[in-house]
């Protein structure tokens, strides 16, 4: 039975990159037909109006979004479309990490009672609290890779646990990075395909590689988590 389950999980992991390529190609075609390139150009012009401060402004917006517990996927995609792969990854990495750290500190030191009232009776948070007390940094890493809990709750939830800020911020940054690379590079490929009316195969290939790496990390994380649960 375990072998069958592992085979099923392996099949589920490897079809995701193929779906990603198909989705990127389909969205590029549809966006061209709808003239979405003009909208992207308009947003890009607004960001560029800040000059060298454009990435800094966007990073600030990203931090505020994370602290407000808003889904970060939209901002991550926007970073790839606006700044390209390299700067986009840097912006998202800094914004997501700083936002996560600020939410953690707010939860631990400034609004602990409010967060306890918000999450204290949440069954998922109670499970997170027990797991973190037992396994510490490993759980911070695993929950950033495996979506066991809503990401917008994790930042505040970890502030109520016993994990140290240094451990939390390092493992959060490291384990959020693969997903950020996937989203940013994918969005960069999409934006270039729309604006330049070409198919950026290099970026698409990079996105597929990032998806494969992320799938392997998630698979390893799930296995490690199952082993610890069994222990």
N, C-alpha and C positions, 0 to 999 in steps of 0.2 A: 504493500500500500504506500509506504514512504517513497519507494522508487517511482511509482506512478505519479505521486504528487509532485516530486521533483521534476519529472519529465513534463508535467503540465505547466509548472511554473517557468521552466526553461522556454517552452513554446510561447508562453505569454510574454516573456521578456524580449524575444528576438523579433516578434512581429511589430513591435512599437516603432523601431527605426523606419521600417517600410511604410508604415502609416504616416509617419512624420514627413517623409519625402513626398508622398502622394498629396498630403494636405498642403504642403508648401507650394507644390506645383499648381494645385487646384486654386488656391487663394490668389496666386500671382495672376493666373488667367482671368479669374473673376474680377480682381481689382483693376486690371487693365481695362476690362470692358466697362467698368463703372467710373473710370477716371479718377481713381483714388490717389494717383500720384500728385495731383494738385493739392489735396488736403495735407498730405505728408510734407510737401514743400512749404506750405503755409506754417505749419507747426515748427518745422525746422528753421524757418526765417525768424520766428518769434524767439526761439532759443538762441539763435545766432546773433540776435540784436543785443544780447548781453556781452558779446565778444568773448574774451577769455574766461569770463565768469559764467558762461552758459552751463558747463558741466557742474560747476559749484552750485548754481541755482537749482538745477535739476536734482542734485544730491540732497539739497535741503528739502525739496518737495518730497523726495523719496523717504527721508527720515520722518517727516511729519506723517506721511501715509502709513508707515509702519507703526508709529506710536499710536495713531488713530485706529489701529487694528483693521486697516483696509487690506483687501487682497493685493499682494505685491506683484502678481503676474502681469497685470496691465502696464504698470510702470516699468517693469523689467523689459517687456516687449518694446515699449516706447523708447527706452534707452538704446536698445539695439538699432532701432529704426533711425533715431536722431543722431547718434554719435558713432555708429559703426561698432565693429566687434571689440576692438582693443579698448578704446575709451569707454564704451558701453559696459564692458565687464568690470572695469575699474570703478565706474560710477555706481553700478549696482552693488558691487561687493562692499564698497564703503558705506553706501546708503543703507543697505540691509543690515550690515553689522552694527553700525552706529545706532540705527533705529531699534534693533533688537536689544542692544545694551542699554539704551535709554529707557525702554519699556521695562526691562528687568530691574533697573535701579528705582524707577517710579513705583513698581510693584513692591519692592523690598523695603524702601525707606520712606516714601512719601504718601502712598495711597494703599497701604497694606490692608486696612480694614475694608475699604471699598472693593479691593480685588478679592479678598476672602469672601465677601458677600456675593460677589459675582461668580466666582469659580468654586467656592468651598463645597458646594453640594453637587458639583458637576462630576458625574461618574468617571469620565475620562481623565479629569484632573486628579481625582483621588488615586486612580491607577498610576498616573504619571508620578505623583508624589511618592507612592510606595516603591516604584521602580527606581526612581532617582536616589532614594535613601539607600537602596540595596546596591546599586550598580554605578551611581555617580556619573562620571564623564562619559562612560559607554552609552548611557541612555540619552545624554545630550546629543551625541553623534548619531545614534540610531534614529532618533525622532526627527532629526533634520533630513535624513535620507529616506526614511519610510514614513508615509503620511498616516501615522497612527492617531494623531491628534491634529486639529485645525491649527495651521501655522500661526494665525493671528492670535490664538490663545496661548501658544507656547511661550512667547516672550514674557507675558505677564505671569503665566503659571510657574515658570522656572524661578521667578523672583520669590516665590513662596516656599521653595524647596531649600534644602541645605547645600546645594551645589555652590561652589565659590564663583565669584564673578569672573575671575581669570579663566577658570576652566570652562565656564559657560561661553564666554565671548570667543575664546580660541576655537573650540570645537564647533560652535555655531558658524563662525566664518568659514572654517575649512570645509564643513559638510554642506553648506549652502552653495559653495562655489561651483560644483559640477552642474547643478540645476541652473544657476545663473548663466554659465557658459552656454548651455543648451538653448535657453530662451533668447539670450542676446544674439548669438550667432544666427539662430533661426530667423529672428526678426530682421537682422541685418540683411540676410539673404532675401527675405521677402521685400524689404524696402528697395533694395537695389534692383530686384526683378521688376518692380512696379515703375520706379523712376527711370531706369535705363532701358527698360523694355528688352531685357536680356535674361537669360537663365544663369544665375551665378552658381555654377556647379561646384566651384571650390568651396564656397560657403556652405552649400547644401551638404557636401561631403563632410565638412567640419562639424556641422550640426548632427549628422548621422553618427559620426565617431563619438561626439559628446553624449548622444543618446545611448549608444552602446556601453560606454563607460559608466554612465549613470545607472543603466539597467543592471550591470554587473555589481556595482556598489550596493544597490538596493537589494539585490539577491543575497549578497554576502551579509548585509546588515540583517535581513530577515532570518537567515540561518543562525547568525550569532545571537539574535534576540530569542529565537526558539530554544537554542542551547541553554541560555541563561534561565529562561522560564522553566525548562525541564530540570535544571539544577536546583 
